[in-house]
Amino acid sequence: MFKKIFCLALAVVMMMSVAAVGFSAAQVEIADVAADADAAVTGADADVATTGAEADVAATSALDTSKCLNFDVSTTGWNNFEAVGFYICNVDGTEWKPWGNKNLFKSEETSDGIWSFDPDANGVGLQDGEQYYVIFVNKMSGGQTANLIFTTECLGDTAYCDGSTQENDVDSNKSSLVARWKNNKQYGPQKVVTSIGNVVGETIAKNTTAQEMFVNFLKNTLTNARTYNPDKGDQAMLDGIGESLGLTKSDVEKGIADSGVSGIEWSKDKSTLSDGSSNSSDDKKDDTTTTSSPSTDNTKKTGSASDTKTGQTENVLFIMLGVMVVAAGVIFFARKRDRA
């Protein structure tokens, strides 16, 4: 009698264990399906939102941004602006349209915060192989960016402000936002000597060299720079400019001679510049400065499915333990009854 009851108890234990495992697996599967369903719904909502946003953009602009110069206004800090101007000029100084011309503002907001300007549609006539610069202008406040070098390679790219400012190269009392291209990083802010003798920017335009820039400063701007910096002296001023342009003592000496400007108080023997070779020779007109910034990975991986499965595994263990306790009780009372 005892053996029959014992076998029956074992059979019950096995059946309940299988049932418990099957129940747990079913719950895990249900949880996974629910998670997938939630993800699908979220994705669907996102698709609807995206589609709605794209529909709004399509309704307001028909520009092909791949043919445009694009600018991310959200990086400027401009709170009020009616339109964004695109002042375009060849690096040789040839303007497309004069500063303030209404045609500069024929840009459109093609997506949230992105303003686009189609040079071809507006008759700018960009040529492959030529270099230009663009200044982005706030029509209401007059705020502007520094000269940003570009070529036809930059069509379709988007410019943005990196959060820094620099001295305006024409009016030293003003500052300009520094703009850069997201993709064409070989073209940066145009390197120039300002009206008071400071060097700003990074990219030397292809139609000049550091040496030529220095000579032009001596011819056209030295007098104004002296007026603004009466206590600085020619020696310190020219050494500072020479260092920023990557010139040597010999380069500065030659530049002074080539300028034909008399009365410059600078001595090669007193100069703090390097005696070595420089990259300022007249035949190097394509020097550019490329900058890059380190990227950071802020991706966070999260998931709820793993937590659900862990909880179900613990439930299985408790169920099986309960079954074993019941089975032990059955065997105990069966043996007691058999002995009686």
PyMOL commands that set and color helices and strands:
alter all, ss='L'
color gray80, all
select helices_A, chain A and resi 2-60+65-67+73-75+102-105+152-154+210-220+222-228+233-245+249-259+305-339
alter helices_A, ss='H'
color red, helices_A
select strands_A, chain A and resi 69-72+84-90+108-111+114-117+132-138+148-150+158-167+175-181+192-193+199-200
alter strands_A, ss='S'
color yellow, strands_A
deselect
rebuild
show_as cartoon
